[in-house]
Amino acid sequence: MTDGQHRPGDGPRRHVLVVGAQCRSMGALTRLEEAARELHTVLTDPACGGCAHRTGERGSLLVGAELTPEDVRRAVREAAGTARADNAVLVVALLGHGFTPPQQSELYYMVAGSTTGSTLSAVNVGQLLAEAVDEPGVEGVIAVIDTCHATGAMPDARRIAGGVRAGRTRLSVVTAAAADQAARGMRLSFALADVLREGIAGAGPAVYADARLTDALRARTVGQVVGRFEYDNDPFAAEGLWLARNVRPAPGAAGGVVGPLGLQDLAEAVTMWRRDGIRLPAPLTLSDLGELDAFAREGKVDGSADPRWHGRVRQVVATLLRCAGTVDLLTTVLASVLTSELLREARRLSGLPAEAEGAELLRGLVEYAALRAPGADEPPWKASARFLAALSQVSGSDEVAARLRAWARDLGAVTEFNDALAEFARRRQEGELRLVVSLAGALTDWPEEVDAWLVGTGEPLPVHRRFACASPDRAGTGGRAIGTALAWARTLLPATATLVHVDIAAPAHLLARWRPEESKVGLRLLGVNHDVVVRWSGRMDPADESAEMNDAARKALRSMADCTTVPVEWLGAAVLGDHAALERGLSTGRYDTVVGLDHHPDALQDVLEQLLPYAPIILWPRQDARPSDEGLAGLVREHWQSLPHGLPAAYRNRWSEQHEGCVACLGDVRAIWHDEPWLEFCRPFEQRVVAGPEEEW
């Protein structure tokens, strides 16, 4: 191997700490937690920021309304200690309120009990950064300061030069506003997250805290001056102090067969094996991998080689060669059906997390399955076999399954491949089989009878039956009538089938106050053994406008499939309070995809009745939810790819002992969800005349 261009990510792990602190004396920042979580997500994305995601007491994200100065100082000290242990770069982001004392320019970061009249109640940011960058072993510090007066965060260079490292260190600071200027709406954090996700044209393989970045941020941050400060006095640094990988490919970077994740593992192994400054070329080709494999196979031992890492290098190279071959195989076998949506569906089905999706989707998923997903006691290719089995399942092709089974056979993973195929087929059958219970007859209160349909039995039309409620109240409907419908459905199931999915369709006045999964049916709550999804019965209405309403929803859902971001339009109390403006927005198509309410309205029924004919999906927090308003958006963004099917498990978790002490969880989110399978179920109801119950279906 030769000393080629050193790509970002070839060195040790990088670490991050994102802090978001509310301050009682300054008023709540409504988007603080959302901004902190979004920035943290980008900085810990392996394909972007590349920083390690830490959880627990020393986690990489610290957000709260009761933080103290010592909480912030301790978190920075611990993050610097972690970076020191790995000889790593540390990225620190401070989001919230800040002030500068009269006649001074030093920035003080404000926490829960801070006031502008006491510097002891806040954190001196310049001093904090100077101490972190002076820590021996820390390869450099990058700071993002999103507060008012943020330029005051720049530490005195003399303080760094006079430290224990005699100034031989590096520091880059990006600031949200001038020393005499306010910063609003967490604009810097949101802009930075967007820029890093999109990349910067012409910036090369990495994004630095330089003029290119500040120009890009200034173009997105109106009304405040984004600035930067750089201190570089370390002549022995192995690479530049980069903030993130540039997701826009640099000119001439095409042709590589290794993605960011694979490159990170390979570079780490090579660095630990050979401490003589060996560098990997960029991009890596098959020929390069072959050369490295041959070089490692020779196994020459000298003073610059650590034999303990020799095997790891050969293992990573062999895995990446197999991943490159897998990518080629999939692009050939799936050439006619390979889409981003198909890959994401297979990712969800196989159980790979959303973070497995890299900048190059297919290669990122293949490398994640091979390098990150295998458990300690699992066969090494089990996760990869599951992912390819999922691709076989969603492609629906026997020929694809046969080709990919041959791949599994070559790796000795054919049992894992076939086990996964059998599991996915069973889950697909369970997913297609579901009971629909409609409470559409509840005009003002609870209904006197409910309708039930068993879907997915192979019949041309779902089997239908109507059940009387023992009493027109919650117990008579939720407990007895639904229980009777379940018992009826079980008598119609194929011998080996199990009924898991239950759809409950009800009018808005019931959906606003009733959680169907908490209805006690027999000995247990309905949601204990069944995955309950809530629907609005209005989409089953045979009125003339139903066809138009549902067709609009189908179009909106198809457009959502192409979205790279979470397509939720969040509405606050001010928007809901302006009924005329909201109605204009609804009638002009602004809210035709997903509407999220960032709070639980007092008049929830009225809000739902206004929104349901327009938005196919509506989200809101439980009335007793513990997360703050801005935390709801973060929860939905984090779990979006698992919805709505992740909600039943979240509700079950909310009932468990593990939920005690939980500040925010997905189980706090309520949803009315109309996906394409539900709209297809509703199609026979559209524009038909119903003469009587006996003529239905």
Secondary structure, DSSP 8 states (H G I E B T S, - for coil): -------TTSSS-EEEEEEEE--TTT---TTHHHHHHHHHHHHT-TTTT-EE---STT-SEEEESS--HHHHHHHHHHHHHHHHHTT-EEEEEEEE-EE--TT----EE--TT-BTTBGGGSEEHHHHHHHHHTSTT--EEEEEEESTTGGGG---HHHHHTSTTTT-SEEEEEESS-TT----TTHHHHHHHHHHHH--TTSTTEEESSHHHHHHHHHH-TTS--EEEEEE--TT-SS--EEEE-SS--TT-TT----HHHHHHHHHHHHHHB-S-----SS--HHHHHHHHHHHHH----TTB-GGGHHHHHHHHHHHHHHHHHHHHHHHHTTTT--HHHHHHHHHHHT--GGG--SSHHHHHHHHHHHTS--TTS-TTHHHHHHHHHHHHHHT-HHHHHHHHHHHHHTT-HHHHHHHHHHHHHHHHHHH-EEEEE-TT-SSSS-SEEEEEEE-SS-SS-EEEEEE-SSSSHIIIIIIIHHHHHHHHHHHS-TT----EEEEEE-HHHHTT--GGGSEETTEEHHHHSEEEEEEGGGG--STHHHHHHHHHHHHHHHHTT-SS--EEEE-HHHHH-HHHHHHHHHTTTTSSEEEESS--TTHHHHHHHHTTT-SEEEEE-TT--S-HHHHHHHHHHHGGGTTTHHHHHHHHHHSGGGTT-S--GGGEEEEE--HHHHHHHGGGTT-----GGG--
